[in-house]
């Protein structure tokens, strides 16, 4: 497993798998994930729009992917990340993400961190399928 993220808190708190930090907004994270799905033939392990936060509310996003290439591009993963990018774009078009104070940004970072920690715990359970975390 690997995490693609723009959340600096992830880098500082998760050490159980490789982390690829994206210095940019959520759309940059989605584009990096899309490129990895296409170029490296890897698959999503978490949904790119996980959480109850609207895509234009938070500035942080983390996604867990496999590290082992498949035989071909995982079209389900590709469709999921492309749809997530479209949804994010629609929300941004309707209302841009506010300029949040640092205390709110810290809260969003913590929510994203918790989502990733819980997904990693579920992924490490031997009886749990790694699909659709």
Residue frames relative to the residue before (quaternion, step in Angstrom):
aa qw qx qy qz dx dy dz
X 1.0000 0.0000 0.0000 0.0000 0.00 0.00 0.00
X 0.0263 -0.7679 0.6394 0.0288 3.52 -1.27 0.49
X 0.2872 -0.7472 0.5748 0.1697 3.55 -1.19 0.56
X 0.1550 -0.7282 0.6612 0.0927 3.53 -1.05 0.90
X 0.1339 0.8252 -0.5254 0.1583 3.59 -0.60 1.11
X 0.2361 -0.7154 0.6262 0.2007 3.50 -1.35 0.30
X 0.5110 0.6476 -0.3934 0.4058 3.56 1.33 0.27
X 0.3441 -0.7702 0.4942 0.2104 3.63 -0.37 1.15
X 0.5741 0.5931 -0.3812 0.4163 3.60 1.15 -0.50
X 0.5875 0.5692 -0.3650 0.4445 3.59 1.09 -0.66
X 0.6508 0.5285 -0.3131 0.4462 3.59 0.90 -0.94
X 0.7345 0.4505 -0.2315 0.4516 3.56 0.99 -0.82
X 0.7913 0.3559 -0.1656 0.4688 3.61 1.15 -0.42
X 0.7245 0.3618 -0.2494 0.5310 3.61 1.13 -0.34
X 0.0221 -0.8158 0.5769 -0.0341 3.53 -0.73 1.12
X 0.5373 0.6812 -0.3734 0.3285 3.58 1.27 -0.11
X 0.7893 0.1163 -0.0895 0.5962 3.60 1.25 -0.13
X 0.6329 -0.5357 0.3848 0.4054 3.58 -1.20 0.39
X 0.1618 -0.7737 0.6087 0.0686 3.52 -1.12 0.78
X 0.1452 -0.7575 0.6324 0.0715 3.53 -0.92 0.98
X 0.2033 -0.8054 0.5493 0.0909 3.55 -0.45 1.24
X 0.1840 -0.7592 0.6193 0.0787 3.53 -0.96 0.99
X 0.2401 -0.7660 0.5822 0.1291 3.56 -0.66 1.11
X 0.5878 0.5378 -0.3943 0.4582 3.54 0.12 1.32
X 0.6850 -0.4735 0.3723 0.4097 3.52 -1.36 -0.13
X 0.7502 -0.3901 0.2817 0.4535 3.55 -1.34 0.02
X 0.6312 0.5351 -0.3519 0.4376 3.61 0.96 -0.74
X 0.6278 0.5203 -0.3359 0.4715 3.61 1.11 -0.60
X 0.6069 0.5290 -0.3461 0.4818 3.59 1.10 -0.69
X 0.6690 0.5012 -0.3010 0.4589 3.58 0.85 -0.97
X 0.6558 0.5046 -0.3187 0.4623 3.60 0.96 -0.79
X 0.6372 0.5132 -0.3307 0.4703 3.60 0.99 -0.76
X 0.6402 0.5102 -0.3186 0.4778 3.59 0.98 -0.84
X 0.6381 0.5333 -0.3204 0.4536 3.58 0.93 -0.89
X 0.6676 0.5018 -0.2994 0.4613 3.58 0.90 -0.91
X 0.6504 0.5077 -0.3179 0.4671 3.60 0.99 -0.78
X 0.6261 0.5272 -0.3357 0.4663 3.59 1.01 -0.77
X 0.7082 0.4503 -0.2604 0.4774 3.57 0.90 -0.92
X 0.7736 0.4033 -0.2107 0.4411 3.59 0.62 -1.12
X 0.7831 0.3209 -0.1668 0.5060 3.59 0.94 -0.87
X 0.3478 -0.7722 0.4653 0.2575 3.59 1.34 -0.07
X 0.3932 0.6890 -0.5065 0.3378 3.55 0.91 0.96
X 0.3959 -0.7439 0.5064 0.1828 3.57 -1.28 0.37
X 0.5490 -0.5823 0.4904 0.3450 3.52 -1.29 0.46
X 0.1759 -0.7556 0.6186 0.1241 3.53 -1.18 0.67
X 0.7436 0.2059 -0.1716 0.6126 3.57 1.29 -0.29
X 0.5324 -0.6131 0.4705 0.3454 3.53 -1.17 0.58
X 0.5002 -0.6929 0.4290 0.2928 3.62 -0.84 0.89
X 0.7355 0.3490 -0.2363 0.5305 3.62 1.19 -0.30
X 0.2226 0.7860 -0.5444 0.1906 3.58 1.06 0.69
X 0.6770 0.4305 -0.4210 0.4232 3.54 -1.20 0.80
X 0.5029 -0.6516 0.4792 0.3048 3.51 -1.27 0.31
X 0.4758 0.6590 -0.4464 0.3742 3.59 1.27 0.14
X 0.4602 -0.6533 0.5208 0.3004 3.54 -1.03 0.76
X 0.6096 -0.6087 0.3678 0.3502 3.59 -1.03 0.74
X 0.7135 0.4119 -0.2760 0.4950 3.61 1.15 -0.34
X 0.5407 0.6267 -0.4061 0.3872 3.61 1.23 0.18
X 0.7911 0.2914 -0.1377 0.5199 3.55 0.89 -0.90
X 0.3708 -0.7176 0.5402 0.2362 3.55 -1.24 0.39
X 0.6943 0.4673 -0.2578 0.4828 3.60 1.29 -0.24
X 0.0698 0.7758 -0.6248 0.0539 3.52 -1.11 0.77
X 0.0439 -0.7691 0.6376 0.0026 3.52 -1.04 0.90
X 0.0852 -0.7807 0.6191 0.0088 3.54 -1.08 0.82
X 0.2559 -0.7502 0.5896 0.1550 3.56 -1.01 0.85
X 0.0601 -0.7839 0.6178 -0.0114 3.53 -0.99 1.00
X 0.5775 -0.5291 0.4734 0.4031 3.51 -1.34 0.17
X 0.3416 -0.7075 0.5617 0.2594 3.57 -1.28 0.07
X 0.6450 0.5157 -0.3118 0.4699 3.57 1.23 -0.40
X 0.4079 -0.7276 0.4914 0.2506 3.60 -0.67 1.06
X 0.3775 -0.6930 0.5656 0.2394 3.52 -1.20 0.62
X 0.6838 -0.4650 0.3643 0.4283 3.53 -1.32 -0.09
X 0.7897 0.0646 0.0078 0.6100 3.55 1.12 -0.75
X 0.6675 -0.4606 0.3779 0.4467 3.56 -1.29 0.11
X 0.3856 -0.6975 0.5584 0.2305 3.56 -0.93 0.95
X 0.2820 -0.8121 0.4903 0.1434 3.56 -0.13 1.30
X 0.5982 0.5475 -0.3668 0.4559 3.60 1.11 -0.57
X 0.6618 0.4900 -0.3002 0.4814 3.59 0.94 -0.87
X 0.6447 0.5219 -0.3196 0.4581 3.56 0.95 -0.85
X 0.6612 0.4957 -0.3085 0.4710 3.59 0.92 -0.87
X 0.6467 0.5290 -0.3244 0.4435 3.60 0.95 -0.83
X 0.7001 0.4497 -0.2935 0.4706 3.62 0.83 -0.89
X 0.6427 0.5108 -0.3356 0.4619 3.59 1.00 -0.68
X 0.6480 0.4956 -0.3199 0.4818 3.61 0.99 -0.73
X 0.6219 0.5341 -0.3362 0.4636 3.57 1.03 -0.78
X 0.6510 0.5094 -0.3118 0.4686 3.58 0.96 -0.84
X 0.6471 0.5094 -0.3184 0.4695 3.60 1.00 -0.77
X 0.6479 0.5070 -0.3161 0.4725 3.58 0.93 -0.87
X 0.6436 0.5157 -0.3200 0.4663 3.57 0.93 -0.89
X 0.6597 0.5169 -0.3019 0.4545 3.57 0.93 -0.89
X 0.6447 0.5172 -0.3198 0.4633 3.60 0.99 -0.82
X 0.6612 0.4939 -0.3100 0.4720 3.58 0.93 -0.87
X 0.6548 0.5091 -0.3145 0.4617 3.60 0.96 -0.83
X 0.6339 0.5332 -0.3301 0.4527 3.57 1.04 -0.75
X 0.6925 0.4759 -0.2697 0.4704 3.58 1.01 -0.86
X 0.7830 -0.1299 0.1100 0.5983 3.57 1.00 -0.80
X 0.3748 -0.7507 0.5053 0.2015 3.55 -0.55 1.20
X 0.6025 -0.5375 0.4450 0.3873 3.54 -1.27 0.45
X 0.4642 -0.6943 0.4704 0.2850 3.60 -0.81 0.95
X 0.4919 -0.5904 0.5393 0.3443 3.55 -1.33 0.27
X 0.1407 -0.8448 0.5148 0.0392 3.54 0.15 1.36
X 0.4904 -0.6112 0.5142 0.3487 3.59 -1.15 0.53
X 0.6896 -0.5109 0.3204 0.4010 3.57 -1.20 0.51
X 0.6226 0.5543 -0.3548 0.4233 3.61 0.97 -0.72
X 0.6623 0.4758 -0.2995 0.4953 3.60 1.04 -0.75
X 0.6203 0.5308 -0.3413 0.4659 3.60 1.00 -0.76
X 0.6305 0.5286 -0.3258 0.4658 3.58 1.03 -0.79
X 0.6371 0.5204 -0.3224 0.4683 3.58 1.02 -0.79
X 0.6585 0.4981 -0.3101 0.4713 3.61 0.93 -0.87
X 0.6290 0.5268 -0.3321 0.4653 3.59 1.02 -0.76
X 0.6583 0.5104 -0.3004 0.4646 3.57 0.99 -0.84
X 0.6237 0.5260 -0.3379 0.4693 3.61 1.00 -0.77
X 0.6674 0.4960 -0.2946 0.4709 3.58 0.89 -0.95
X 0.6317 0.5259 -0.3263 0.4669 3.60 0.98 -0.82
X 0.6650 0.5055 -0.3073 0.4559 3.59 0.86 -0.92
X 0.6286 0.5304 -0.3342 0.4604 3.59 0.98 -0.80
X 0.6812 0.4812 -0.2907 0.4689 3.59 0.92 -0.88
X 0.6398 0.5202 -0.3322 0.4579 3.61 0.94 -0.81
X 0.6696 0.4878 -0.3019 0.4716 3.59 0.92 -0.87
X 0.6426 0.5126 -0.3260 0.4669 3.61 0.98 -0.76
X 0.6520 0.5062 -0.3174 0.4668 3.60 0.98 -0.78
X 0.6185 0.5300 -0.3403 0.4697 3.59 1.02 -0.74
X 0.6759 0.4836 -0.2964 0.4706 3.60 0.87 -0.93
X 0.6586 0.5249 -0.3107 0.4407 3.59 0.98 -0.82
X 0.6941 0.4832 -0.2769 0.4561 3.58 1.10 -0.62
X 0.5003 0.6230 -0.4424 0.4072 3.60 1.25 -0.08
X 0.4715 -0.7213 0.4266 0.2746 3.60 -0.67 1.06
X 0.7210 0.4416 -0.2683 0.4617 3.62 0.98 -0.67
X 0.5897 0.5848 -0.3562 0.4282 3.58 1.28 -0.24
X 0.4179 -0.6670 0.5545 0.2701 3.54 -0.98 0.83
X 0.4327 -0.7087 0.4960 0.2540 3.57 -1.05 0.72
X 0.5579 0.5948 -0.4078 0.4107 3.57 1.21 0.06
X 0.8653 0.1325 -0.1042 0.4721 3.52 -1.18 0.70
X 0.1441 0.7709 -0.6001 0.1572 3.54 0.74 1.02
